[in-house]
Amino acid sequence: MLIISDLSLKILKKNQIPKDIFDNIYTALSEVDKTKKLSLFDITEIIENSSITYYRIRKGKYRAIFYISNDDIIIDLICKREDIYKLWKP
């Protein structure tokens, strides 16, 4: 199941993410959720610590950071490339 963080929903509601970009990311991560194959899309592991491994997927100028927990994909943040690492706190 895909779970979207409150911060990502807030950014989406403020129309800071184009609907088509959000749809593309959501569709890609839905497919990853079904197949459990991270290699299907441009997904990169960005941080691995003892408890959580974070991944990044890109679509145009936008990035989504997510992690997998108990077979659920949790989307931590979606925003523009230049802002994502300023706003994101692992």
N, C-alpha and C positions, 0 to 999 in steps of 0.2 A: 504494500500500500504506500502511496505517496503522501507525505505530510509536509505542509508548507508552514514555515515559521511565521509568527506574528509580524515580525519586521518586514518580511517579504510581502505579506499580504497588505501591510500598510503602504509600502512603496507601490505596489500594484494598484491599490485603490486611488492613490494620488496621480495615477497615469504617468508615472515616471518610467515605466517599462512599456514599450509598445505591445499591444495585445498579440500580434503575430510572433514576436520574440518569445513571449511567455508561453504561447501555445506550442512553439517548436521545442522549447526546453521541456515543457511538461510532457509532450508526446515522446521525446527521446528518453526521458527518465522513466516513463511508463513502460516503454519497451525494455529498458534495462531491468526494471522491476519484474517483468514477466519472464525474461530470459536469463537473468542473473549474469549477463555478459557485459562487462564494462568496456570491452574492446569494440563494441558496435559503433561507438561515436567518439568524438574528440574529447575523451575524458582522461584527465591526468591526476595522479595522486599528488596532493600538495603538502599535506602534513600527516605524519604518522606518529602518534604517541602511544603510550601503553594501553589506553582504553578506546580511543576513537581514531579512525583514519578518515581524513577529509579528502574529497575529490573536487575537481573543477571541471565544468563543461562550458564550452564557449559557443556562442551563436552571434556572429557579427561582432559588434562592439560591446556586447553584453556577456556577462559571466554569471554562472550559478555555482555556489559552493554547497556541497551536500555531503552527507555521510550515511552509512547503512547501519541500522541498529535493529536487531531481532527481525530480520528480513523486511524491514520497512526502510524506505528511502526518505530521509528527512532533509528537505531543502532549507538550508540555513539562511541563505541570502541570494538574491538576484538583483544585480544592478550593473551600471556601466563599468567598463574595464578600469577607467581611471579612478572610480570611487570605491570599488568593492573592497580593496584591502584597507582603506581608511575606515570603513564602516564595520567591517567584519571583525569579530572578536571570538577566537576559538575557545 
